[in-house]
C-alpha cells in the first residue's frame, strides 16, 4: 500500500504542487512589474486571481491524496462489506458499488465547486444565482447518473462476458464519446442554456462565407445566453456531422468587433482546415486506450498487491483513483502538439481578416477574461494547451518587445489598442 501511495506522491501529487508553487512565485514576481496588455487595476486583479487559483489547486491535490488514502485503506473495503449481504445479482452489486463511489466522491468534492463559484463571483466572473447553481447540479446529477449508469452497466457486462474485455471496453467508451459529440449541441447543451439564431444578418453572412471557404457544413449560427452564468467571453464550433453548429456567447457579441469575431471564428475553422479536430480525436482515443490497457493488464495484480478483493468494481474504482497520475504524465506531450496547432490556426484566422483584427480580438479576450499574461515555463509545459498570449501576438507580426506595451488608465482600451497596433510595437 505504501509503495503505491509513494508512487502517486512522486509521480503526480508533489510535482503538481511544486508547479503550482512555481507559478505562484512567478506571477507574484511579475505582478509587481510594469503592467502589459491589461490596465494596472485589471493587471493586479488578474494576478491575484491566478495566485488564488493555484492555492486552491494545491489544496485540491492535498485533499485528493487524503481521499486516495481513505479509499485504499477504508473506503473500498467498506463498500464491499456494505453490499456483501444484499440480494442483488453479482453484477448489480458491482454496479451499486461503483455508483456509490461516484456519488460519495462527488459529494466530497462539492465544497470545492462551491468555493470556485464564490471565487469567480468575487472576481466578477460568476453571475448565476444560487437557485440556478442548484438547478444545474440537479440536472447534472440526473444526466450523469442516467448516461453514466447505462455506460457502467454495459462495461460491467462486457467485463463479465467478453475475453480481453478492456479492448471492447475501450470501443464502448470511445463510441460513447463520439455519440455525445453528436448529440451535445442539440440535446444536452439546451438543457442548461438557451440558444437563439443569430439576428445579425451581415455577421451571419460573413460567418457562412467563412465556413464555405473551408468546406465546413453547419446547422446554423446560434447565440448562447452565457451571461446568466458567467461574464467571460467565448465561442465554439460544436457537434459532429449534421449536428455541427456555430455557438457565440452573448458576452462575446457585446465586446468583440465584427472583424474580431470573424478572426476568432477563422482561428477555430483553421483547426478544422488543418485536421486538428481529427488529430485530437485520435490522441484522445490513444489516451483512452492506454487507460483501458492499464485497467485490463495491471489493475487485477494491483488489487491483489493492495490486499483488495479482485472484483470488477474494485478494478474500475482503483483505475479511476490512479488515473490522474497517469494523465499528468502524458498531458505535456498532448499539449505540445496542441500549442503548435494553435499557431497555425492563428495564422489562418488572421488571413480571414487581418493580423491586426485577430490581435485586437485576442487582447480584448484577455482583458475581459482577466487572464494574467505571464506564466512559469514549467506551468506552460504541463498545462497550457494554447501558447501564452505574448508568444501568439509576436507570431502575429508584433515587432520589438511586447513588454513595452502599457495601457494608459485615462484612455479606453480601444484607443490604446489602436494606437499601439498602428505603431506595430505591441
N, C-alpha and C positions, 0 to 999 in steps of 0.2 A: 504493500500500500504506500509506504513512504517513498519508494522509488518512483512510482507513478506521480505522486504529488510533487516530488523534487523535479522530475522532468517537466511537468506543467509549469512550475515556477521558472525554471531555467529557460525553457523554450518560448514561453508566452507571457506570463504574468510580470516577471521582473523586467524583461526588455520593454514591454508596453509601458510600464510605469516610468522607466528610465527615459523613454522617448517623450512621454508627457512632461517630465521634469525639464528635459532639454528644451522643449517647446515653450514652456512657461518662462524659463530664463531668457530664451531668445526673444520672445515677444516683449517681455519686461524691458529688456535692453533697448529694443528699437522703439518702445513706447515713449521713451524719454528723448528720442531723436526728433529731428525736423519732420513734420507730417508730410506724407506724399499721398496722392490720389484722393484721400479724404480730407475734409477740413479739420481743424485742430480738435474741435469738440468730438466729432464722429471718430476721429483717429484714436482718441483716448477711449471712447466708448467701445470701439471695435476691439482694442487691445484688452480691455477689462473683460469683455465677453469671451474672447478667445482663451484668456487665462482661466476664467471661471469654468469654461467647458472642459479644459484639461484637468482641473481639480476634481470635477465631477467624474471624469473618466478614471482618474486614479482611485477614487472611492469605489467606483463600479468594479474595477479589476480586483480590488481587495475583497469586496463583497462576493464576487463570483468565485474567488478562491475559497473563501469560507464556505460558500454553498457547495463547492466541489467536495470539500472535506466532509460536510454534513451528509451529502448524498452517498458518498463512498462508505462512510463508517456507519451511518444510521438509516438514512432515508430509503435507499433501495431495499434493504432488508425489511424495513418496516412495511413498505408497500407489499412486498411478497407475503409477509405474515398476515397483513390485513385482509388480503383476498384469498388466503390459503383455504379457508373453510367455507367459502361461498359455493353455491350450487351452480355457478356459471360453467359453461363449457371451457375447456383449456384455452382456446383462442379468445373467448370472451374475457377471461381473466387477464390474459396478456394485454388485450385492448384496454381494459379498465385501468390496469397498472400504468400504462404509458400515458393515457389521457389524464390520469390523476397527477402524474409527474408534470405534464404540461400545465395543468390548472394551478398546482402549487407554485411552480416556477413563475408563472405569470402573476400570481398574487404577490409573491415576494418581490418581484421587480416593479410592481405598480408604483410604489413610492418614488422610484427614480423617474418614471414617466411623469408623475405629478410635479416633481421637482423641476424637470426640464420645461414643462409648461409654465411654471411660475417664473423661472429664469427668463424665458422668452417674453413673458408679459412685462417683466421689469425693464427689459431692454427694448421694448416697443415692437416685438415681432408678433407674439401671440395675441390674437384679437377675439378668439372664441369665448363664449360664456361657459360657466361650469355645467350648465344643462347640456350644451352642445357636446362638451367633453364626455359627459356620462353617456349620452346617446351614441357617440362614436365608439365608446368602449363596448357598449351592449351590442351594437351592430357587428363590431369586430369579433366579439366572443361567439356570436351566433354563426357568423360567416366562417371563421376559422374552425369552430367546433364542427360544423356540418361538413365542410370540404376536407378538413384535416382528419376528421373521424372516418370518412369514407376512404381516404387515401391510406390511413393507417390500417384499417381493416383489410384493404386489398394487399398491402405489403405483408401483413401477418399471414394471410392465406398463402401468398407466394412463398414465404419462408417455410411454411409448414408442408407445402406440397411440391415444390419445384427444386430439383438439384441445382447447384450453382445459383441459388436464389438471388445473390447480390447483383448478378448481371441483369436478371429480369426486374429486380427492384429498381435498378438504375433506369431501365427502359420505362418503367411505370412512372417514376418521378419526372424524368425528362419529358415524357409525353404530357404529363400534368402541367408542367411549366409552360409548354407550348400552348396548351389549351387555355390556360389562364391568360396568356398574352392575347389570345384571340378574343376572349370574352370580356377582358377587363374594361376596355373603353365603353362598351355599350351596355354591360350588365352590372359589373362590380363598382366602377367609379361613380355612376349615377346614384348609388346608394348613399354616398357621402357628400356629393356636390351636385349643383345644378349646372347643366351645360346648355348654353344658348348659341344659336347660329350667329356668326359674326355679322354685325349690322353695317360695317364699313365696306361698301361695295368696291371702292377703289383699292383698299388694302386687300380684300379678298381676291380681287382680280390679279393683283401683283403676286400674291401667295400662290394662286393657281398656276400662273405663268412660270413661277419658280419651280413648282413641282413638276410641271410638264417638261421643263428643261432637263430634269434628271430621270424622268420616267417614273415618278412616284405617284401612285394612284391612291387617292384619299377619298373617304366617305364624307368629308366636309371639314370646314374650319369652325371651331367652336370656342366660346369664351367660358371659362370656369369661374365660378364665384369664390375664388380662393380667399378674397379679402375678409370673408366672415370668420376665417380661422387664423390667417397669417398675413402679415404685411409685406413679406418678401416677394420678389419677382421671379417668374419662371415661365417656361413654355416647353412643350414637348410634342413629339410625334408618338402616338400610342397605337398599340394593336399590331396585328399581322394580317396579311391578306386583305379581304374586303372590309375588315373592321378598322383598318388604319384611319386615323383622323389626326388633324392638327388641333392642338389644345393651347390656347393662350390664357394665362392668368389675367383676370380683370385688372389686377395691380400693374401688370406689365403694360397694358394698353394705356394706362393713365400716366406712366412715367417715361416710356421709351418712344422716340420719334418713329415715324413710319419707315424711314430708311434704316433706322436701327433695328426695328423688328424684322425687316427683310434680311438684314445681315445676320441676325441671330438665327433665324429660321434657315438661312442659307448654310450656316455652320452645321446645323442639325442634318440638313439634307446632304451636306458633304460626307457625313458618316454613312449615309445610305449609298451615295455615289461610290465611295471607296470600299464598300462591302464591309464596313466596320461592324455593322449590326450582325452580319453572318459570323464574323470572326468572334464577336462577343458571345454569341450563342455557342459556338464551338468551344471556346475557352470555358464557359460556364458548364458545358456538358463534360469536358475533361475533368474539371474540378469535382463535379458531382460523381463522375465515375470513380475518381480516386477515393472519395468519401465512402462509396459503397464497397469498393475493394477493401478498404480498411475495415469496414464493418464485417465483411464476409470472411476475410483471411486472417484477421488478427484479434478481433474483439472476443471471440469464443475463448481463445487462450488467455486473453487478458482478464476475463471474468474469473476463470479458474485461478489465475495468479493472485487476484484480489480477494479470493475467498467468497465470491458471489456465485449464486446458482446460475448455471448456464441455461438461460431461457431467452426466448425471442425478445421479450420486453426489456430484459437487462442488457441485451446486445444493443438495442436501439437507444436506451437511456444512456448507457456508457458512451456510445458513439457521439450522442448529442453533447454530453458534458465535455468531451475531449476535442470536439470539432473546432472550437475557437483557436486552439493552439495550432492545429493543422492548417487552417485557413490563413492564420497570421504568417506562417512560413512561406506560403505560396502567393500571398497577396502582392508582394513587391514586384514579382515577375509580371503578373497581370496588369498592374498599374503602370509599369514601364512601357508596355506596348500601348496602353490606353493614352498615356501622355504624348507619345509620338503621334498617335492618330489625331489628337486634338489640334496639333499644329497644322496638319493637312486640312482638317475641317475648317480651321480659322482661315486658311488661305482661300478655300473655296467660298466661304461666307463673305470674305472681303471682295472677291471677284464678282459677287452678285450685286453689289452696290459700289462700295469703295472701302479701302483700308480705314479711312477716316470714320466712316459710318460705323464700322464694327468696333473700332477703338472707343468711340464715344459711347456706344451701347454697352460695351464691357465695363467701362469706367462707371457708367450710370448704375449698372447692376451691382457693382462693388459698393458704391455709395449707398444705394437703397438697402442692400442686404447687410451693410456694416461688416464687411469682410476685411479683416486685418491683412495688409498687403505682404507682410513678412512671415516666413515660416522656416524653422530649422531644417537643414538638408536631410537629416535623418527622418524627420516627420514627413517631409515631402516624399522621400523614398518609400516609406512604408504605407502611407495613407492617401497620397494625392493621386487621384485618377486623372486630374487635369493639371497642366503646368501652372505654376504661380502666375498671377496676372502680370507681374512685372516682365516675366520672360515672354509671355504671349504678346504684350504690347511691343516689346523690342522686335519680335518676329514679324510684327505688322508694320514695320517701317519706321519705328521710333528711333530717332538719332540721339547721339550723345548719352547722357546719364539720366535715367528716369528719376533718380533721387533729387534732381534739381527742381522737380515739379512740386509746387506748394499751392494749395488753394488759399485765396485771399478771402477771409471771412466776411469782408464787406461787399463781395461780389457774389452773384448767383453762380451756381455750378456751370450752367450753360455758357456763360461768358468766359469763365476760366478755361473750360474745355476748348471753346472756340479759339481763344487767343493762343493757348498753348499748342493745340494741334496745328493751327495755321503756321506757327513758328517751326513746327517739326522737332521740338526739343522736349517732348514729354518725358 
